[in-house]
Amino acid sequence: MSLTGQPVLILRENSQRSKGREAQRNNISAATAIAEAVRSTLGPRGMDKMLVDSLGDVVITNDGATILEELDVEHPAAKLVIQVAKSQDKEVGDGTTTAVVIAGELLKKGDELLEKKVHGTKIVAGYKKAAAEAIKSLEAITVDVSLDDRDTLIRIANTALNSKSVHMAKQKIAEIAVDAVSKIMEERNGKIIANLDNIKILQKQGKGLGDSYLMEGIAIDKEILHQGMPKELTNAKIILLNANVEITKTEFDAEIRISDPMAVQSFLDNEERMIREMVDKIKATGANTLICQKGIDDLAQHFMAKEGILAVRRVKKSDMEKISKATGANIVTSLDEMSKDDLGEAGKVYESKLGDDNYVNIEECPSPRAVTIVLRGASKYTTDEAERAMTDALSVVRNVLEDGKMIYGGGAPEIHMHNAVRKLADKTTGKERLAILAFAEALLIIPSTLAENSGLDPLDKIAELTAAYSEGKSNVGLDLTNHNIGVIGGVGDMHLAGIYEPLRVKVQAIKSASEAAELILRIDDVIAVKGGGDGMPPGMGGMGGMPPGMGGMGGMPPGMM
């Protein structure tokens, strides 16, 4: 830029800028590269990724959220897509790969429209209308689910697990997931709430995945304090204490001068009496089990052992809260305020060994609102992937129980939404119609990828699906796991195939994908400041936050995949 022939510098000398089609093309290339990175993991026949970090630690997974979290991505547009995956995972716990793959396809279709001189705002407007219509159309294929329909809930969990590497124990993990969520769910103001934070997942190497189990209570990685204490109690009465069972030390240095030797014994006797009174207060509540968040004096342990009280100390706050939910005990912060009303109950409290570690198990709680899932497996890689699979299964069961709604899977929702969005396009004129049609075509990337990852011809399968749908078969999809509809990879009714998904996951995936695509398509200017200097020049506020090393903006950094 120049005025009267004199150049005026707006940006720093080491700044880089790309604008117009160049910026759009670079952003779209980076975002679609992320989608391609996870696309091959989609579906029950998807492949795994091995991710090796700078320290040589290895993660083997096909979980989209985990893959994207582990990638060291530099390009800002790619980071936007990864944020989509994270928000999808945080909101509904599943469907991250679906959201990213659809976002990538929407950007590809958007790039084609930009090449045809369709303005970005027109594409965004069309995508907004199409996304709203797609989500609305799902109501027509939504199925209500009863809270006590265990078989359907297990099938929903199984569908989420189909794409995981735990298929050899898929049924067992699905059953554990359904039972765990059913235990912790509660009704508040007429609504079902299931807080997955109340489920503790414990990994232990050894045995196989099929030996995993659900404990109706909590396991804590602690030992019973004193040899004289009982190692197992039935009909346990539990007190949860967030206070020290020891003489509190002063906050400042103090010196006690004793002239009479007898006074020393008196001093020690007094300390012993105070500790004895503390133990008596615990005994007076009727408790025979003490779970303490803080310290317990050695002398107090001795007195508790004589009284037959089982005690554990320095338990984590999160475990204390879970034990409270499981047993019904209140967490007490003062020994003087304890009462029988604060006690919780458990059928059994005992110490056991899992692998090389000791655990105190609080089991057989009458109506637990917190439970523990123990995952077994041959190696750390196995149990890590099992935990990721279990988290997905728990999330989809939670979603269905809270909403009471599901849809059929196998690409059936995408075929249904594709047709609904095409009908909207037929009612729309102008360039927005092109964007709506592009959105409809982008939705087909899901059944197409499912077929491709299974070694099938995607074009043939899409043609079969659309032909079947046009004949009035609204639940038609791909069965890639069993022979319920005749043949693996066959096109048929997903109800018969038993392939179900939560409505919430699909709705969130469409929202996340469309919002990400719209955000990236609206960017036509990228200004990057490379390292050095004292920040941005005056008047350029807000532009200094771009990551260093973004130079060129072209595609992904070397070696990212």
FENURCOR-V216459 format. One record per pair of residues at least 24 apart in sequence whose C-alpha atoms are under 6 Angstrom apart, sorted by sequence separation. I is the first residue (numbers start at 1). J is the second residue. D is the distance in whole Angstrom. If there is no record, write none. Layout:
# FENURCOR-V216459
I/J/D + I/J/D
This chain:
# FENURCOR-V216459
414/443/6 + 65/96/6 + 64/96/6 + 64/97/5 + 411/447/5 + 327/365/6 + 169/210/5 + 326/368/4 + 326/369/5 + 325/369/5 + 326/370/5 + 325/370/5 + 31/77/6 + 31/78/5 + 30/78/5 + 322/370/6 + 238/287/6 + 27/77/5 + 237/287/5 + 242/292/6 + 244/294/5 + 246/296/6 + 237/288/5 + 238/289/5 + 239/290/5 + 240/291/5 + 241/292/5 + 242/293/5 + 243/294/6 + 244/295/5 + 245/296/5 + 246/297/5 + 237/289/6 + 238/290/6 + 285/339/5 + 285/340/5 + 412/475/6 + 412/476/5 + 35/100/5 + 412/477/5 + 35/101/5 + 411/477/5 + 410/477/5 + 410/478/5 + 35/104/5 + 32/104/5 + 229/305/4 + 228/305/5 + 230/310/6 + 229/310/5 + 408/494/6 + 224/311/6 + 225/312/6 + 224/312/5 + 241/331/6 + 242/332/6 + 243/333/6 + 409/499/5 + 240/331/5 + 241/332/5 + 242/333/5 + 408/499/6 + 409/500/5 + 241/333/6 + 408/500/4 + 409/501/6 + 407/500/6 + 408/501/6 + 407/501/5 + 406/501/6 + 406/502/4 + 407/503/6 + 406/503/5 + 405/503/6 + 400/502/5 + 239/343/5 + 238/343/5 + 238/344/5 + 237/344/6 + 238/345/6 + 237/345/5 + 217/326/6 + 236/345/6 + 236/346/5 + 235/346/6 + 235/347/5 + 234/347/5 + 234/348/4 + 233/348/6 + 233/349/5 + 232/349/6 + 44/162/5 + 232/350/4 + 44/163/4 + 231/350/6 + 43/163/5 + 231/351/6 + 223/358/6 + 222/359/5 + 221/359/5 + 222/360/6 + 220/359/5 + 220/360/5 + 219/360/6 + 219/361/4 + 218/362/5 + 217/362/5 + 217/363/5 + 216/363/6 + 216/364/6 + 217/365/6 + 218/371/6 + 217/371/5 + 218/372/5 + 216/371/5 + 215/372/5 + 214/373/5 + 213/374/5 + 212/374/6 + 212/375/5 + 212/376/5 + 209/376/5 + 208/376/6 + 209/377/5 + 208/377/4 + 206/376/6 + 207/377/6 + 208/378/6 + 199/370/6 + 201/372/6 + 205/376/5 + 206/377/5 + 198/370/5 + 199/371/5 + 200/372/5 + 201/373/5 + 202/374/5 + 203/375/5 + 204/376/5 + 205/377/5 + 206/378/5 + 199/372/6 + 205/378/6 + 205/379/6 + 184/369/4 + 184/370/6 + 193/402/6 + 192/402/5 + 177/394/5 + 160/393/6 + 157/393/5 + 145/404/5 + 144/404/6 + 145/405/6 + 144/405/5 + 143/405/6 + 143/406/5 + 142/406/6 + 143/407/6 + 142/407/5 + 134/417/5 + 130/421/6 + 94/392/6 + 93/392/6 + 93/395/5 + 126/432/5 + 130/436/5 + 126/435/5 + 127/436/6 + 122/432/6 + 126/436/5 + 123/435/5 + 109/438/6 + 106/442/6 + 105/442/5 + 159/499/6 + 156/500/5 + 156/501/6 + 135/507/6 + 124/518/5 + 120/521/6 + 120/522/6 + 43/450/6 + 46/453/6 + 45/453/6 + 45/454/5 + 99/509/5 + 103/513/4 + 107/517/6 + 102/513/6 + 92/505/6 + 99/513/5 + 103/517/6 + 84/512/6 + 24/524/6 + 23/524/6 + 23/525/6 + 20/524/5 + 19/524/5 + 19/525/4 + 18/525/6 + 18/526/5 + 17/526/6 + 17/527/4 + 16/527/6 + 16/528/5 + 15/528/6 + 15/529/4 + 15/530/6 + 14/530/6 + 30/555/5 + 29/555/6 + 30/556/6 + 26/554/5 + 26/555/6
